[in-house]
Amino acid sequence: MTPDSKPHADFRDLLEALCHVWGPSGHEDRVRALLLELIAPHVDETRVDALGNLIAVRHAAAGGAKGTGVEAPRIMVAAHMDEIGVVVTHVDQDGFLRFGPVGGILTGNLIGTRVTFEDGTVGVIGAEKRADQAKAPTLDELFIDVGADDAAAVTQRVGDMAAFHHRLDWSGGRPIAPNHDDRIGCVMLVAALRRFKPGPNTLVAVFSTQEEVGTRGAETAAYGVAPQLAIALDITGAGDTPKAPPLALKLGAGAAVKVKDGGMIASPALRRLMEERAQAAGIPYQLEVLTGGTTDARAMQTSRAGVPAGAISVPTRYGHSPSQVIDLADVQAGVDLLLALLEGDVSGLLGSGLTGSGMTGAG
Amino acid sequence: MTPTDRDRGRDLDALLEALTAVPGLSGHESDMADCLTEQLGPLVDSHWRDPMGNWLGRRAPRPAPAAGAAPAPRLLLSAHMDAIGFMVTAVEDGGFLRFTGLGGWDPRLLLAQPVTVLGARPLPGVVGSRPPHVLGPELSGKVLPPDELFIDVGLPEAEVRAAVRVGDVIAPRRPLQRLQGRRRAGRALDNRASLAALILAMDLLARREHQAEILLLATVQEEVGLRGARPGVWELVADAAVVLDVTFAVQTGVSDVPGSLGGGPLIGVGPNMHPVIERRLRQLAAAAELKHGREPLAGPSGTDAWAFQVAAAGLPTGLISVPIRYMHSPVETVDLADIERAGRLLAEFAAAFDAALVDDLVGELHGVTED
């Protein structure tokens, strides 16, 4: 069977392209260059802001909302370009590199993991002998071996970053990659831009930087875009593995509509609208209550005077590990749901007493 | 003419009962905003909500300034309206609900709590776990981890699944208890005690003249990280703000705090608070012979004041705190007299807020002092 005859061929192609591009937080240039190429035929304008966010605008159909001439609602949809990684903090005389985290590194996943530097150098993470080998090591006990005999042979310098070694595998039809977080969000946003039909809303697609180190790119992007509604596309957890913590999310059971995560509570009105659109279009979805971690929606929600914000997430096993597993049926459902929302009327969310500057009800 | 509630003075017990009966959980505050429209609507000239769900109100100076007069000074009075609660994370076999905290709970206090699950209809429930006889030695006598706790609403699984979904919120079911004297105990006194004080202050102010335009802001999502405060003041132009929140009162095991039940509100002092506002609050409390204390806060105050101070181009901020015991438990305990004193102090400050004070806010920091 050729890849083209498999289901979700478009997502497969985009994943193949995006998962192999190097881009730890703050170093998203290569990802941005590829995305710019991918989206250029499908957007009206693009710009890159001071933090490196790629901002692409697809205008509403002429005439604004319902042909009234009123400016169409601006919906910001964010997917982050950066991936977690490590940063060199010290090179010892024997040529081993000590490192710190870039984003939420889980040390229990690291021993034996391969990492790749910007110049393509591959290193492997090793650990010192520890009293209790059963326990996860601390960062101090780990080092990177780049095959150098001594410090003079090391080409890396303090401050150089590495990402988990890029590799995309398929197992049971499911893709395994070290950076589904959040290249799969980028895949979804590109796919949505390709299919988007101008209607009542203006879509501002933002491929953001530095999400993994504290939703830093989305914060300035949201300030610049000043959206009326904001949606993040990102991964979430899954509770369908042996003895997983209670989490009502399963791979393949549909797009995850965020209710809450460790950093924000999604706008209940936006969440309800997502559910209505999913139900009306027969799109499978699940409700997400994640107790840790957050997304760009956290930063967008409190931008300026506040923005109703939510997220469409992809249930993911082994997040922040070198082998993250997702199901493309959930990706498909996420894109379908996003488009159902973007191409429909959202004015109900902007009214109901939740407008920015209007005043209602006199004493 | 029929006397109104306000002419007679509000029944503080009834007000506090009404405020604590509304769930108003973090991120889901629209019911609380409706309640404030009812309570505060008649006391303001206009009120509205912002995109975050913050409730805002505006009361023009009384009497109205003469035509051509300088713009009235603007004072923001604020308290957060959200309360901590829980959220459903999974509906499990047998119809038992797994849940997570919405805001900061003490894990020791979850077991055996009566709750209301706000599903398709409100469902009373209890937090259950295994009886001590079958817990085993590792867990016996210990704080139970979340995976040992669940909520039982007493319905068959199919009916639970029809009425409750992942993401539904859960409120502690604790009507306000009248303890002896004027002490009251219940859920959400953080921060409904402050909202009661704010309402009392507006009752008092409505009977007085005030040069300042009064802006009211009841914020959302304070308990999940001061999320509502900064957006709330984004479009407001204010010269100063006073935040009302709760703080710790002396209790068994907590002796090194300046507040005590019945000891009056605490006036915050520290880098988060503008010294001119702090000083003026103390002067006014002393002049009105109001019992009060001073609360040193050497770093972040943990209140919306922390977010206001650095919002936009900066907002000089003061903090008045109502002392309570058993913070973030379902039996938070307050003395009604402290709520009344906080309300009176806030009304005094608002009535006295004038252009000269606004000048001092800047003058003080530039070395021009006046005491």
Interface residues (C-beta under 8 A of the other chain):
Chain A: Q228 G239 P245 P246 L247 A248 V259 K260 G263 M264 I265 A266 P268 R271 Q286 L287 E288 V289 T291 Q301 T302 S303 R304 A305 G306 V307 P308 G353 L354 T355 G356 S357 G358 M359 T360 G361 A362 G363
Chain B: S26 G27 H28 S30 T37 G41 P42 L43 V44 D45 S46 H47 W48 R49 D50 P51 M52 G53 N54 R58 R59 M87 V88 T89 A90 V91 E92 R98 T100 L102 P146 D147 R165 V166 G167 Q221 V224 G225 R227 G228 R230 P231 G232 W234 E235
